[in-house]
Structure formats: structure tokens, C-alpha cells
């Protein structure tokens, strides 16, 4: 499983934008499709809203392949296997 930490300088980030920023998908269309298909969960609950607000401290997961943690302003974005 790839674990990614994404740092934002806003109050939240839309789920679709987070998937693109983390490198899970290449386009917003792909991100939207994955969310609508029920492949994405937020803190363990499946979401279907492409623009679902993801706040610092929350974890967005894509199956058992990706886990994205959102942090508030910190100068690092990390990817680990």
C-alpha cells in the first residue's frame, strides 16, 4: 500500500482534487469516476461525492492500494511504499 501525506494551506481540499494531487489519478475525470464507482473512502466510509471536503487529519483511501493523509501547512509531501 502506498501511503502519501499531502499538506494543504487551505481549510479543506475536495476529494477529486486530492486524488489528482496525490498522483492516484492523472485527470479529474478519472478521480470522479473512481469516487462515483464507490472505490474511495474517507476515514473508512465510502464516499460518492466528487467534491467531498477532506479536512486536515482525515484519511482518504482508494481500495487497499492508496492511503492519503491530509495535513495542514507543513513544507513536505511524502510518498512511501
Rosetta blueprint (number, residue, H / E / L):
1 X L
2 X E
3 X E
4 X E
5 X E
6 X E
7 X E
8 X E
9 X L
10 X L
11 X L
12 X E
13 X E
14 X E
15 X H
16 X H
17 X H
18 X H
19 X H
20 X H
21 X H
22 X H
23 X L
24 X L
25 X L
26 X L
27 X L
28 X H
29 X H
30 X H
31 X H
32 X H
33 X H
34 X H
35 X H
36 X H
37 X L
38 X L
39 X L
40 X E
41 X E
42 X E
43 X L
44 X L
45 X E
46 X E
47 X L
48 X L
49 X L
50 X L
51 X L
52 X L
53 X E
54 X E
55 X E
56 X L
57 X L
58 X L
59 X E
60 X E
61 X E
62 X E
63 X L
64 X L
65 X L
66 X E
67 X E
68 X E
69 X E
70 X E
71 X E
72 X E
73 X L
74 X L
75 X L
76 X L
77 X L
78 X E
79 X E
80 X E
81 X L
